[in-house]
Amino acid sequence: MQRKLHPLEGIVAVCALVFVLFVSIGFAQAQESVRKIALRSSSALVQDAETGEIVFGKNADAVVPIASITKLMTAMVVLDRGLDLAEQIVLDKEDAVAMKGSRSRLRTGLALSRGDLLLLALMSSDNRAAAALGRSYPGGMEAFVDAMNAKAQALDMSESRFVEPTGLSPANVSTAGDLAKMVRAAHEYPQIREYSTKDRATIRATSTGRIARPVNLNYGNTNGLVRSSHWDIELSKTGYISEAGRCLVMHVRLAEKDLIVVLLDSWGKHSRVGDANRIKKWLESGATSRPQS
């Protein structure tokens, strides 16, 4: 004889069924959200800058080369030391050697202020400018690299390591999670916010040959998104070497939130910008705010 269900057992069974349905629907929605925000970057992170909540993550703990994202650390080390930004620094051959053949419009013998070198390193990602900042640091390049790694340790960037200030070396490594910490820290520096998001600038250098003469150099930002009226970017840095792929980090205002966006090892010349736009569209559509992995 079949036993009749107790009324309480029936209620429990119905609740269990409803729970299963909610879980199934939630899982399906999460899967759909992941599909809608498929990125070409190998590692990515979107984080709420105020709360630290992870809005989106993809291989955020992978340790990878970070290319010129390095220059945010370079800038913080220079500014932390309180060095005179008006001091004139003459570029020498050592700066070119540090670049390992990378191109730069800054010639040996040109004199620029430390502030202009910092601007060029952040805005146009000039490697010779970054190398000169490291060389002219008190104690030289070795002391500068030590300061970079000490700063990383202070920021709890436990998976990060720096060997030089330009990012040309693939031995400069970090994770998307660690870089979010670096972006948050760099955002506290007014000069970094201003210089990294400046659209373009004319730099006035001085030739130190037999006859000193002024030299004007025009530069633009390597992140074209800073010129877009559709973006509210408070900090930006791009990076590229073959080992790191196309990289981009930003501190932005999106969907009424201050967010940190980290994109690493994106394939294709324009894919990092494409990924940034995909994230923007996804967030502004209100698709989800749940953490993902």
Secondary structure, 3 states (H helix, E strand, C coil): CCCCCCHHHHHHHHHHHHHHHHHHHHHHHHHHHHHHCCCCEEEEEEEECCCCCEEEEECCCCCEECHHHHHHHHHHHHHHCCCCCCCEEECCHHHHHHCCCCCCCCCCCEEEEHHHHHHHHHHCCCHHHHHHHHHCCCCHHHHHHHHHHHHHHHCCCCCCECCCCCCCCCCCEECHHHHHHHHHHHCCCHHHHHHHHCCEEEEEEEECCCCCEEEEEEEECCCHHHHCCCCCEEEEEEEEECCCEEEEEEEEEECCEEEEEEEEEECCCCHHHHHHHHHHHHHHCCCCCCCCC
